[in-house]
């Protein structure tokens, strides 16, 4: 039987590449439901090609034009944030790809876990904000969580067949972004256009800015802690400009296993869909004769956001939620030319100091923390 997949965020970078995988393996996968936030025109085109049972446009302003665009089909059109929570619970769905960006992905992911759907996790904020809660629910409902981030997929692949063998260290690679070789003086003057020029990956604007500040890598450290049950002090970030070694695991005997490949997000997406099987995938192949492999330590003074993420892990509780909320605010402000690049870390750090800390948060606390931290960060802009 075909896997029936719900893609939360089908119009974004991960979502569109997931549809590439479904298109290539239409004998195995079917897009049962597609969702978007505001990009209703692309969602309508996707719906016409893949003919899902339902589509959801989260922003209610675009419900009518989307409904009109699909009026001659039998595709159900829903709208609103609550519809995202409800669509993932649909009985026929076997897997949910959480490709939404930001805190908004938390609630539908929780609903999908409780509905016992396989989670293909591309929304890193879910584990950053509420890792302990998500892991608890996944255990309670016996719901598998398969990582889609290239780095976490690489770690997952490196651990395949290792059973309970002890991990000595996780080696989490980072490209270093476009500002790796720039001085602090140069970074102080960078623009939005500069930051959006990622050297190796083609991603959405939000994650590209997070990559430039290395906050993205800080979030991935938090995500790895929860996904693989490894304390942060056993996770080492390596700047690897070529983005060929997607991440690695070092075991207690000193052996290191890594997953290598060209930068292509379709591979981890497909592996999450097909695990434990490997399916053919068209595309470029890695040629190690043409690619040098270099590794450097990250500069935590220059990339202050990465240091703040480690501090959030150290404090625990709702502090990662505070960092995520403040980062979403400053990231958007930078993209809208309302915030300087280095100012992002300054505002995040001050928000960490001012927001209410809770050592034992539940879901309601996360929601309130998110609101409070966003307000504090916005007031400083």
Beta strands, then each sheet from edge to edge (+ up, - down):
strand 1: 3-8
strand 2: 29-36
strand 3: 54-57
strand 4: 76-79
strand 5: 95-98
strand 6: 118-121
strand 7: 145-147
strand 8: 167-174
strand 9: 235-239
strand 10: 245-251
strand 11: 256-260
strand 12: 296-297
sheet 1: 4+ 3+ 2+ 1+ 5+ 6+ 7+
sheet 2: 11+ 10- 8+ 9+ 12-
end
